[in-house]
Amino acid sequence: MRNVAIIASRELKSYFISPVAYAVGFFFLLILGAWFYFIAIATTDPNASFNGTLNALGFLLIPTAAVITMHLFSDERRSGTIELLMTFPISDWQVVLGKYLASLILFVFVLALTLQFPIYLMLFGEPDLGTILSGYIGAFLLGASFIAMGVLASSLTKSSVVAAIITLLVLMGIQLMSAGAFIGGPVGKVFQYLSFSAHFENFARGLIDTRDITYMFSFIVFTLFTSVRVVEINRWK
């Protein structure tokens, strides 16, 4: 795990040396804060305010994950530094996991900025603390899943812009599968299950279901495993 920690530390330093971490945190908080403000003044129910903010957060995480992960592999492949990295005694899974953990830590940092919203609600109302806790658990798992997809997209191309576009399109496509509710029947149920929306909505309602956790965890494992295979193939090209 020492190699994983070294790579994660290296990536984290690059995030905070560049404007990426600060820009992501600023725009994430600005957009979500504005949304929270308008919902808060539109309703006196603190639970409705928090739930509405969570719904917005679920969609805002898509471009956030794309920006956080777009440079992970693509820039190194374009500059040739990935080949240098691969000459060290380090395995492919350690490279992928290290970069993933760095992105995940940055995401947790950004998500932590939103803790001021439930604190505000607790100061001026009585929100359901159980719903707040489950909502943040769901937000963490959703973000972790989106970042895993971003890692895979970045490993597929030398262009960071293309990597971001792939992440956006795939995640938006998966989210739109929630429209399966309008299709009905077995196919509609499959689409609904594959969509992150249905799983995240349960967390937003205060429900922690092992099926939702299993789905997101399985998605993370699958995408990271695929990323390792892609890195392995690129190593031998």
C-alpha positions as semicolon CSV with decimal commas, in nm:
position;residue;x (nm);y (nm);z (nm)
1;M;0,000;0,000;0,000
2;R;0,304;0,228;0,026
3;N;0,313;0,270;-0,352
4;V;-0,058;0,354;-0,354
5;A;-0,003;0,620;-0,087
6;I;0,290;0,770;-0,280
7;I;0,086;0,799;-0,601
8;A;-0,215;0,938;-0,416
9;S;0,005;1,197;-0,243
10;R;0,161;1,294;-0,576
11;E;-0,178;1,344;-0,738
12;L;-0,314;1,541;-0,442
13;K;-0,019;1,778;-0,458
14;S;-0,081;1,835;-0,827
15;Y;-0,447;1,916;-0,752
16;F;-0,367;2,179;-0,492
17;I;-0,064;2,326;-0,670
18;S;-0,283;2,391;-0,974
19;P;-0,612;2,587;-0,964
20;V;-0,817;2,266;-1,012
21;A;-0,904;2,197;-0,648
22;Y;-0,990;2,559;-0,573
23;A;-1,189;2,611;-0,892
24;V;-1,390;2,292;-0,840
25;G;-1,460;2,379;-0,477
26;F;-1,559;2,737;-0,561
27;F;-1,800;2,663;-0,845
28;F;-1,944;2,356;-0,670
29;L;-2,023;2,558;-0,359
30;L;-2,142;2,859;-0,558
31;I;-2,394;2,664;-0,767
32;L;-2,517;2,439;-0,486
33;G;-2,525;2,730;-0,242
34;A;-2,744;2,935;-0,476
35;W;-2,976;2,639;-0,520
36;F;-2,996;2,586;-0,143
37;Y;-3,068;2,956;-0,086
38;F;-3,359;2,968;-0,330
39;I;-3,510;2,648;-0,191
40;A;-3,467;2,767;0,168
41;I;-3,654;3,092;0,104
42;A;-3,925;2,910;-0,092
43;T;-4,018;2,667;0,186
44;T;-4,023;2,663;0,564
45;D;-3,967;2,286;0,577
46;P;-3,597;2,217;0,649
47;N;-3,629;1,858;0,528
48;A;-3,765;1,976;0,192
49;S;-3,477;2,223;0,164
50;F;-3,218;1,956;0,229
51;N;-3,385;1,701;0,002
52;G;-3,404;1,951;-0,283
53;T;-3,039;2,038;-0,237
54;L;-2,944;1,669;-0,246
55;N;-3,129;1,623;-0,575
56;A;-2,932;1,911;-0,726
57;L;-2,610;1,772;-0,581
58;G;-2,674;1,439;-0,753
59;F;-2,662;1,604;-1,095
60;L;-2,387;1,852;-1,008
61;L;-2,160;1,561;-0,917
62;I;-2,147;1,453;-1,283
63;P;-1,951;1,754;-1,419
64;T;-1,758;1,772;-1,091
65;A;-1,633;1,415;-1,129
66;A;-1,551;1,478;-1,495
67;V;-1,334;1,781;-1,412
68;I;-1,160;1,613;-1,117
69;T;-1,062;1,302;-1,315
70;M;-1,010;1,429;-1,670
71;H;-0,633;1,478;-1,632
72;L;-0,548;1,164;-1,432
73;F;-0,420;0,942;-1,713
74;S;-0,481;1,141;-2,031
75;D;-0,223;1,412;-1,962
76;E;0,041;1,158;-1,861
77;R;-0,025;0,951;-2,171
78;R;0,002;1,258;-2,393
79;S;0,324;1,382;-2,231
80;G;0,479;1,035;-2,207
81;T;0,528;1,048;-1,829
82;I;0,303;0,744;-1,787
83;E;0,572;0,534;-1,957
84;L;0,826;0,665;-1,705
85;L;0,591;0,583;-1,419
86;M;0,549;0,228;-1,548
87;T;0,926;0,169;-1,531
88;F;0,912;0,182;-1,152
89;P;0,845;-0,136;-0,951
90;I;0,476;-0,064;-0,921
91;S;0,175;-0,262;-1,038
92;D;-0,107;-0,139;-1,259
93;W;-0,367;-0,172;-0,985
94;Q;-0,154;0,040;-0,752
95;V;-0,137;0,316;-1,012
96;V;-0,514;0,310;-1,067
97;L;-0,599;0,288;-0,697
98;G;-0,356;0,566;-0,605
99;K;-0,502;0,805;-0,862
100;Y;-0,856;0,706;-0,764
101;L;-0,792;0,769;-0,394
102;A;-0,644;1,113;-0,467
103;S;-0,955;1,209;-0,665
104;L;-1,179;1,066;-0,396
105;I;-1,003;1,266;-0,124
106;L;-1,048;1,585;-0,326
107;F;-1,416;1,500;-0,371
108;V;-1,458;1,448;0,006
109;F;-1,296;1,787;0,061
110;V;-1,543;1,949;-0,180
111;L;-1,839;1,762;-0,028
112;A;-1,734;1,872;0,321
113;L;-1,782;2,233;0,212
114;T;-2,156;2,167;0,195
115;L;-2,183;2,074;0,565
116;Q;-2,269;2,436;0,630
117;F;-2,612;2,377;0,474
118;P;-2,742;2,122;0,729
119;I;-2,578;2,328;1,007
120;Y;-2,778;2,629;0,888
121;L;-3,097;2,421;0,886
122;M;-3,030;2,299;1,240
123;L;-2,981;2,657;1,361
124;F;-3,313;2,776;1,220
125;G;-3,523;2,458;1,223
126;E;-3,542;2,092;1,317
127;P;-3,433;1,882;1,019
128;D;-3,430;1,503;1,036
129;L;-3,072;1,416;1,132
130;G;-3,118;1,060;1,007
131;T;-3,208;1,189;0,662
132;I;-2,905;1,420;0,663
133;L;-2,673;1,133;0,758
134;S;-2,814;0,893;0,498
135;G;-2,809;1,172;0,240
136;Y;-2,439;1,230;0,289
137;I;-2,366;0,858;0,281
138;G;-2,549;0,840;-0,050
139;A;-2,369;1,149;-0,182
140;F;-2,033;0,996;-0,093
141;L;-2,114;0,665;-0,264
142;L;-2,255;0,843;-0,569
143;G;-1,948;1,064;-0,599
144;A;-1,717;0,765;-0,550
145;S;-1,899;0,586;-0,833
146;F;-1,881;0,885;-1,066
147;I;-1,510;0,934;-0,996
148;A;-1,443;0,567;-1,072
149;M;-1,609;0,621;-1,411
150;G;-1,392;0,928;-1,464
151;V;-1,077;0,729;-1,391
152;L;-1,179;0,474;-1,655
153;A;-1,256;0,745;-1,911
154;S;-0,921;0,914;-1,851
155;S;-0,736;0,585;-1,901
156;L;-0,897;0,541;-2,244
157;T;-0,767;0,854;-2,417
158;K;-0,476;1,097;-2,440
159;S;-0,714;1,394;-2,448
160;S;-0,840;1,527;-2,115
161;V;-1,129;1,699;-2,294
162;V;-1,237;1,372;-2,456
163;A;-1,207;1,200;-2,117
164;A;-1,437;1,460;-1,961
165;I;-1,689;1,424;-2,245
166;I;-1,690;1,044;-2,210
167;T;-1,751;1,075;-1,837
168;L;-2,033;1,325;-1,887
169;L;-2,209;1,124;-2,157
170;V;-2,183;0,787;-1,982
171;L;-2,298;0,917;-1,644
172;M;-2,582;1,123;-1,792
173;G;-2,688;0,819;-1,993
174;I;-2,695;0,603;-1,682
175;Q;-2,890;0,869;-1,493
176;L;-3,146;0,898;-1,772
177;M;-3,218;0,527;-1,739
178;S;-3,447;0,630;-1,454
179;A;-3,695;0,710;-1,731
180;G;-3,754;0,335;-1,735
181;A;-4,037;0,408;-1,493
182;F;-4,234;0,540;-1,791
183;I;-4,158;0,230;-1,999
184;G;-4,295;-0,018;-1,750
185;G;-4,257;-0,395;-1,752
186;P;-3,938;-0,594;-1,689
187;V;-3,728;-0,377;-1,923
188;G;-3,835;-0,062;-1,743
189;K;-3,746;-0,215;-1,406
190;V;-3,400;-0,310;-1,533
191;F;-3,341;0,045;-1,658
192;Q;-3,455;0,187;-1,326
193;Y;-3,223;-0,042;-1,132
194;L;-2,924;0,050;-1,350
195;S;-2,986;0,422;-1,296
196;F;-2,807;0,589;-1,008
197;S;-3,109;0,815;-0,954
198;A;-3,332;0,548;-0,801
199;H;-3,059;0,433;-0,562
200;F;-2,962;0,786;-0,457
201;E;-3,325;0,885;-0,401
202;N;-3,352;0,619;-0,132
203;F;-3,060;0,772;0,056
204;A;-3,215;1,119;0,013
205;R;-3,536;0,990;0,174
206;G;-3,345;0,856;0,473
207;L;-3,341;0,492;0,359
208;I;-3,013;0,301;0,375
209;D;-3,070;-0,016;0,172
210;T;-2,793;-0,273;0,127
211;R;-2,909;-0,320;-0,234
212;D;-2,826;0,042;-0,312
213;I;-2,487;0,014;-0,140
214;T;-2,414;-0,310;-0,325
215;Y;-2,502;-0,156;-0,661
216;M;-2,273;0,144;-0,618
217;F;-1,990;-0,061;-0,469
218;S;-2,016;-0,310;-0,756
219;F;-2,003;-0,024;-1,008
220;I;-1,688;0,113;-0,844
221;V;-1,514;-0,225;-0,841
222;F;-1,611;-0,299;-1,202
223;T;-1,495;0,036;-1,341
224;L;-1,167;0,032;-1,147
225;F;-1,102;-0,328;-1,255
226;T;-1,163;-0,226;-1,616
227;S;-0,930;0,072;-1,570
228;V;-0,654;-0,162;-1,450
229;R;-0,700;-0,378;-1,760
230;V;-0,683;-0,070;-1,986
231;V;-0,364;0,051;-1,817
232;E;-0,219;-0,298;-1,854
233;I;-0,298;-0,301;-2,227
234;N;-0,147;0,045;-2,274
235;R;0,168;-0,067;-2,092
236;W;0,236;-0,332;-2,356
237;K;0,150;-0,123;-2,661
